[in-house]
Amino acid sequence: MRISIPRLIPSVSLAVSLFSVSPNPAFAAVKPTEAAEAPALPEVWQKVPAQQRLMALRAAEVDATRLLVERIMGIHLNSDSTVRDLVLANDTIKGSLSASIKGVTTTERPEYLADGRVQVVRAVKVQQVIEVLSKVVREEHMADGVIKKISDSQKTEFVTRNEKLDVVGSSAIPNSEGHLKIKAKRAAEVDAYRKLGERLMGVKITSDTTVRDLALKNDEVVKSMSGVLKGADVTAIQFQKDGSCEVTMQVKLSDVIRTVTRVIKGKTHMEDSIEAKSISETGTGVASNDPGAGSSGDAGSDVTEVQVSETLRRVVSEAPANN
């Protein structure tokens, strides 16, 4: 009896060929390794359980991401409009901003400080943010033409230099020295916003009209100015030996005038020299007596835009500051 096996040969050949090819590195076995010795933590952090350290780190990362969002909101897409203008004008673009934040990365190892603070540096490429927003901009049409203008001017100086936005987020062990510093910093920020608001209310939009005059008549001016204030550049943060903190912020006058002008849709005269001018103020603060504020499980070390709006409304209702 004859047995024929030709049909089995291709299968055997295929099996042999599969196991005879060079192994693909992507499918190589991964052997576990031991991590290198981590830098010794400060004594105050050695007493904290690992779970609490992780919670503080996560809170610092959230804090940094929130700060990045504020920086992104202030990016100028062209000479007249910022990302904040788009977000306020269109909910779809607001959603796309959230998508762009997914590209945020932590660029350095977390830094655990001896006073009980932990801080992280997080960054995002401006070009990536612009690309995400531009895609939505091209698909949206606004009656006032704001979106159209921005879609025609998608490149910024940030993009051409391929810059990154980076910020430092922080959190702390509850009731530690670092915890008190974060609370003092928050109080100093509120004070700086108030002082800046007082100065900005006196800025002249026309020869006989100040920002405060317009804010008293139109609450939208207050809202828009709150956005400008929240996007102020922090130029210095200094903790004092007495437990207080000083925070210095500055705002460009050109941003103030452009923002108010867009709201009132009026005509103003802006001198070229104003582009280089800015207003700077230093706020001072100390830790509050509220034991629950700014704990490691709460990333709220940053002052919210709602708080800035409330501060600015109080400034508007008061007597004009002498400028």
Secondary structure, 3 states (H helix, E strand, C coil): CCCCCCCHHHHHHHHHHHHHCCCCHHHCCCCCCCCCCCCCCCHHHHCCCHHHHHHHHHHHHHHHHHHHHHHHHCCECCCCCEHHHHHHHCHHHHHHHHHHHHHCEECCCCEECCCCEEEEEEEEEHHHHHHHHHHHHHHCCCCCCHHHHHHCCCCCHHHHCCCEEEEEEEEECCCCHHHHHHHHHHHHHHHHHHHHHHHHHCCEEECCEEHHHHHHHCHHHHHHHHHHHHCCEEEEEEECCCCCEEEEEEEEHHHHHHHHHHHHCCCCCCCHHHHHCEEEEEEEECCCCCCCCCCCCCCCCCCCHHHHHHHHHHHHHCCCCCC
